[in-house]
């Protein structure tokens, strides 16, 4: 995994997704060399960059042009821009422009999570995976319910990560927000 400090950040765009969370997302996504991936709500592109390191092609989708600008900078910094397609707009509309997928990653949904999952499921190849990251309880419940309605069996993992900050007296652990990672495979 690329360390968090190696990503370009901006106060206007959330992210990058923390290194430990990216690690779990990559594990759950089971990316293969020939995979086509969509990253919905890409933010600063932390997960997009990790996907681009392993997959054949990545479609990064965000309605915020600032997010896509930072994602592009991060892809360039890591020499991966050639493997990514940056698409600005509403995910439900933009998904019509992309090919069938092996992995659908949803990190931001702007309140349209259920519709994004259902539309993404139709583009998902057999054996394809859907991954949703969530900081809100309601998003977790909606993701699980939607995946179940598609006869998928959700795997739900919640992680709480604390990082050590070295002080004169010792190491102080500083907690990040808990994150839930929901994943499922299309059979």
N, C-alpha and C positions, 0 to 999 in steps of 0.2 A: 504494500500500500504506500501511496505517496503521503508523506507527512503533511499535516494541516498547514504548516508554515510555508510549504512550497506552492500554495495556491494564492492567486491574486484575489483580493477581497475588496469590497466596497460597502460603505455603510447603507447604501440604498438597496442592496440585494442580499437576501439571506444566504448564509452558507459560508464556506462549504460544509456539507454534511461531515460530521466528525469522523476521523480516521477509523475508529473502532466500529462505528455504525456502517461505514462503507465496506469494511471487511466482512461484516455479517451479511450485508446486502449482496456482495459478490459471491459469498458462499451459497446463499439461498438461490441466487439467479442461475448458478451452474453454467456460466457462459462458456461456450465452445468457440473455436476459431472461426467457424463459418456462420455464426449467429448474426441475426439482424435484431437490433434492440431499439426500443423507443423509450426515452426518458422524458416523462411529462412533468412540467414544472421544474425545469433543470436548475434554477437558481444560478449559483456561480459556476456550476458545472463539475463539481467534485465527483459525483457519481458518473456523469458523462465521460469524464477523463478516464476513470477506472474501467468503464465498459469499453472505451475505445482502445485501451491497451490489450484487450483480449478478443473482442468481437470483430466480425468482418466489417460491420457498418452500424453506426449509431445515429438515430434521429432525435435531436434535442429540441423539445418544444416548450415554449414559454410565451405568455402573452405580453410579458414585460421586455421591451427592447433593450433595457439596461442589463437585464439578466443574460440575454443572448450575447451582448457585447462582452461581458465579463467571462462567460463560458468560452467564447471564441478566443479571448486572450489566454485563458488557461489551457485550451487545446493547443494553441500555438506554442506556448511556453514549454509544453511537454512533447512537442513534435507529433501531435495526433490530429491536427485539423483535417488532414486528408481523409480520415476515416469517419468524419462526422458531417451531418447535415443539420444546419441550424434553421429552425422554422418558427417564425413569429406568428402568434395568433391563438385563437381558442382551440384547445385540444380536440374537441368534438368535430370541428371543421377541418383542422389540419390533418387529422388521422386519415381522412379520405385520400390524401396525397402520398401516403407512405405504403410500402409493400407489406406483404404478410410478415409477421414477426415471430421470433423465437422467445423474446422476453419483452414484457411491458412493465416498466417501472413507473410508479406514480408517487411523486414526492410532493406535488401540489395539485390541487384540483379545483380551487376557487368555488367550492360548494357543489361541484358536478361529479363527485367521485363515482357514484353508482353508474351514471351514464357513461363515464369514461371507461370504467371497468368493463361494462357490457359491450361497448363498441370495440374496445381493445380485444376482448375475448373472441369476437368475430374475425379479427385479423390474426389471431394467434394460431400458429400451426399446432398440430397434435404434438403433445409432449412439451409444448411451450409453457413458460412460467409467467405468472403475474406476481409482482412484488409491490407492496404499498408500505410507505413509512408514514408514521403518524405521531404527532405530539398531543392531539386532542382525543379524549375518550370517545366522543361521538363519531369521529372518523374511523376509529378502530372498529366500533360496533357496525358501522355502515359497510366497511370493507368486508368483514366476516359475513354479514348477512347477504351481501351482493354475491360474493364468491360461492356461498352455499346455494343461492338461487340458480347458479350456473352449474350445479352438481360438482363443484370443486370442493376439495377438502382443505380448508385453511390451516396453515401452521402459523401459530402466533407466538412471537418472542418479544418480551419487553426487556430492554436493557437500561440500566442506570450506570452511567460512567462518571467517575470522578478522576480528576487529574491532580497530580501532586505539584504543589508550588513550594519551592525551596525557600525557606525563611532563615533568619539568623539562628533561630532556636530549634528548627526542625522542618519537617515536611508537612505542609497543610494541604489536606485534600479538599478540592473545590469541585462540587457536583455540577454536572450539566443536566439539562432537562432529560427526563426519561423518554425514550423513544420506543415505539412499538413497530415491529417489522412483521407484516402479514404476508405470507407467500402461499402460492398454490400452483399446481400443475394441471394442465388440460390433458385429459385422457381420451 
